[in-house]
Amino acid sequence: MGPAVKLLPNERLVYDARPHLLYFSLPASWGLMLLPLLLLHTTSQGFFADMLRIILSVFLLVWTPWTLWHLLQWWFVRCVVSNYRVMWRRGVVSRSGVEIPLDRISNVNFHQTVLERIFGAGDLIIESSGQEGQSKFSDVRHPDDVQLLIHQQIVSARKEARPDESPTQLPPPSVPDDGILGQLRELESMRSRGLLTDEEFSAAKRRLLGH
């Protein structure tokens, strides 16, 4: 099976996956309620039992194509991360998608309910500078891992765009103590956002303090 999107020159995929199987949580919940009731009343006798069987059979006739449609939709949904962009593609007949270049991403968050955390699924929320502002990708497999992967690609893309710029290569500035504290806070913020590795942070801190 080929990639879900057409790639640009020198572009490579680092993540390409369909949503988690919790995508089927709604039809699965209805199925777990309807099927046992239908099986329970297959041998029951009487007017009310016959009416209940008819009602459950109608629900089953509706539930089956609804579930198959969910399966078809799931097959055509893809979450893709490359070294250039983050993409979300969906649609069986008509297609739609979201595409966010890495250099426009300002923040990447994820959210998991208790059930989603148990099964390793969740929502990925990407904030970017653009018309969309915020994009939500639902039922992503292990969204915390995908979040880290996106941050790693952002750092790599910035290093490739500015290979000569590195905090470890800058001489320690001659500033008062409050300026040093401000720069230390900035370095800590850059590390927490994934823009600096632990080694780069330590080296920049030593240079800043003159050790």
N, C-alpha and C positions, 0 to 999 in steps of 0.2 A: 504494500500500500504506500503510495507516494505522500508527500507532505500535503497538509491541509491548505496551504497558501502557496502562491508563486513567490519565489525568492528573488531578491535583488542580487546584483553582482557582489560577490564576496560575503553574502549573508549566509549564516549558518543557524540552524535550529538548535536550541538548547533544551527546549521543553515543548512537547506536543501531546496533548491528552484530551480525551473526552471527559465529561463531568463524572463525578462520583455516582455510584449506584443509588445513593440517597435521592437522586433526581426522580426516582420512582416511588418515593415515600408516600405520596398522596394516593395513587392508584393501588399501591400495595396495601395500604391501610384499609381501603374499601374492600379489596379482595379478601383480606383476612376476616372481615366481618360478614361478607355476603356468602362466601363459599361454605363455611361451616353451617350457617343457617339453612342453606339449600340442601346440603347433605343430610342434615338432621331431620328435615321434613320430607325426604324422598319416600319414606315408608309410612308416614302418618296418614291417617284416614279422617274423613269428615270434611264438612264444608269449609271451615276456617283453615284447615290444613291445605285444602286445594287452592283457596284464594291466596294464601301465603306463598305457596309454590309458584303460582302464576306471577305474583308481584316480584318475587326473588328472581324468577326466570327473566322477566323484563329488565330488571336491574343488571342481571348478568349479561344480557344481550347488549346493553349500553356500555357496561364496564369493559367488555372484551375489546371492542374496537378503540375505545378510549385509551386503554393500556397499550395496545399495539401502536397507536399514534404517538404516545409518549416514547415508546421504544424507537420509532422512526426519527422523532425529533432528537432524541439523545444521540443517535448515530451520526447526525449531521452537525452536532455542536462540538466545537474544538476550542481549547485554550492553547495559545501558541506564544512562546517567548523565543526571540532570536537575539543575536548580538546587536540588532538595530532597533527593534520595536517589540511591543506587546500587542497581541491580536486576539480577538474573540469573534468566531464565525458561527453562524446559526442559520437555520432555515432549510426546509425540505424542498418546496417548490420555489418560492421567492427567498432570496438570500439577503442577509444583513450582517453587518460586522462593525466592530470597533477596532481602531488601530491607533496606538499611542507610541510615538517615537520615544526612545529612551531619554533623549536630551530634554524632553518636555515634561517628564515625570517629576513631580515635586514631593510626592509622598506615596507610600504603599502600606496599607493596613489590611488586617484580616479580622474576621469575626466568626466565632464558633459557638453554637449552643452546646449544651451538655451532651446531647445525642450525637451531634456532629463531631465533637471532640472524641467521643468513644470510637466512632467509625472512621475517623480520619478525613473529614470533609469540612467545608466551610465556605464563607464568602470572602472574596478578595476585592478590596476597595482601592482603586488607584486614582489619585488626584493629579491633575496635570494642568499646565497653563494652556488653555485653549477654550474653544466654544463649549465643549462638553463639561469641563471642570472636574467632574467626578464620574468614574465608571465603576459599576459593580458587576463582578463576575461571580455567579452563584454556583454552589455545589462543586467547588474546585477541590481536587484531591490534595490533601496535605497543604493547605494554603500557607502555613508558616514556612514550609520548605520553598514554595514558589516565591513567597515574599523575599526570602534570602537570596534566591537565585536571581531575581530581578535586580536587587541591590548590587549583587556581584557584577552583573552585566553593565549596570550604570557606571560603576567604578572603572571597569575595564574599558568602556567606551570613552570615558573622559580621559583616561590615561593615554589611549591611542590618539585622541584628538589633540592633547597637549602633553607630549612625552617628556618635554624638558621641564615642566612644572611639577615640582614635588616639594611638600613641606619639609622633607628631610634635607633638601639641598639649599634651603634658605638660611642665611646667617641670622643669629639671634638679634632682634631689633634692639636699639637703645631707647628704651621707654621706661617710665616710672613703674613702681610696683603695681599700681592699679591697672596699668596697661598690660602688664604681664599676666595678671589674673584674668583680664578680659580675653587675652589670646589663649590662655589655658582653657577657659570655658568654651571658646570657639573650637579648639582642637577636640575637646571632649564631645561637643555637639557633632562635629564631623565624623568622629569615630562611631557615635551612636547611630548615625544615619547610614553607616556603611561606606562612607567616602574615604576612610582611612582604616588600614589594618592595625592590629595591636602593635606590630613592630614599627610601623610608620609613626604611630602616635607616640610611642616611647622615644623614638629617635628625635622627633620634632620637639618633644618636651625637654629632652636633655639639652638640645641646642638652644632652646629658648631660655633655659635657666643657666646656661653657660657652663654645664658640667660635661 
